C-alpha cells in the first residue's frame, strides 16, 4: 500500500520558519558588524580578517551557555535579555586574558521553531555583541522535534578575541601584598540558578510574580536581570593601570574561580565585610538554610569580576571604575600560601 506523500514539515521541521528566522537575524547581526567583517549571515561560514596594529597577535576563544536561568525565561515567557547573558558568559571569560572580543557565534536549538521567540533571543545576543564591540558573525538555528518541551530551547555561545602576546594577562606577576578589587555584579548573573530556583520556587513556594518587601522588583524579574558585560570597562582600566590578573566570578563563586589565576605559593584573603551584598543573596541563604561556604562557592554574592592590582594602584583603580558608573571595592589581599589546596581564606562576618 502506497503511503501519503510526506514532507520535512510533517516530521516537525518547518524550513519556512527557519528561513523567516534567518531573515529576522540579518539586520540584527548587521548592526554589530565591525570593519573586519568580510562575509554576512546566510553563508556556510563567517569570514573575518584580523585587525591591524598587532605585532604578535594571539587568538583567544571561549564557549559557554546560560544554564538553568533559561527555565526562568520560560516561566516568565520573557526572552529579550537572555541573549545578553549568553554573550556575557563568553566575553567576560575572554577578557580575563586581556583579549579584545572580535566575533561571536550562537547555537539556538528548540523542538518547534517560533520565529518570534527566536527573534527575541537573537535580539538580546545582538545587544550583547554591541555592548562588547563584538560582531555577531554567524550561528545555527536547529529545530529538533520532540527533543525539547514545547516553547523551550537551549543556547550555546562561542566567542573569539585577540590579544598582543606581550600583553597577555595570565596572573604570573601576582605577588603577596597585591590588592583584590571587586566590581559589582547585576545580581546572580547566570550562575547558581539551580539552587536559587529550588530555594525560591520549591522550598519557599514563591511564584515568579511574588514581590518581597526587601526587593524592588518581583522575584522573577529581579532574577532575570542580564549579566553585566565588563568588556569596555576592563579595556578602559587597562589603558591606565597595570592589571596583573582578572577573575570572572561565575559558577564556583569566589572560592573556586579566584585561585584559577594564581601562581604557585600564592593565595588570597577576602574581607567579607568590605562590600555590600545585594539582598537577594541573603534571602536565598536564609530561606534555604545555606551555609556560608556553600554560598561563597555557588554565587557571586554581588561581585561579578575581580581585578588584581599592585597596592599603589588600588585607590586610583577604584576611582576610575567609579567614573565609569560601576561600584567597586577593595575586597581582599594577595597572601603567600604554601599549601596547594588552601588558596582562599575569609575573614569577617558574611
Number of C-alpha atoms within 10 A of each C-alpha: 3 4 5 6 6 8 10 9 11 9 11 15 18 17 13 11 17 18 14 14 20 19 15 18 23 15 13 18 22 16 14 23 21 18 10 15 19 12 14 18 19 15 9 10 11 17 15 16 10 13 12 8 8 12 10 10 17 15 15 19 18 17 19 18 22 24 17 17 22 21 17 19 19 13 12 14 12 16 20 20 21 28 28 26 25 28 34 30 28 24 33 27 25 24 26 23 22 26 27 24 25 28 28 26 19 24 15 18 20 22 20 22 26 16 19 13 18 23 20 19 22 27 23 23 29 27 23 29 30 19 18 23 18 25 27 33 27 23 22 12 17 17 22 16 16 12 13 15 11 12 13 19 22 17 19 21 24 21 27 21 23 23 22 16 15 10 13 17 20 18 20 12 15 22 21 16 15 21 27 26 24 24 23 22 24 18 25 27 28 26 23 21 22 12 15 25 22 14 21 20 13 11 12 13 12 16 14 18 12 14 16 13 8 9 13 10 14 15 19 20 17 17 22 23 17 23 25 20 24 21 23 15 15 21 14 13 18 14 9 12 15 15 22 23 24 26 24 23 28 24 18 18 23 25 25 16 18 23 19 14 21 19 14 14 15 21 26 25 18 19 17 15 12 15 18 12 18 17 14 19 17 15 17 19 17 11 13 16 10 14 10 11 12 13 21 17 19 22 27 30 25 22 29 27 25 26 24 27 25 19 15 10 17 19 14 14 23 19 15 17 20 14 10 12 9 15 16 23 22 21 19 23 21 24 20 15 17 12 11 10 9 14 23 19 15 15 11 9 9 15
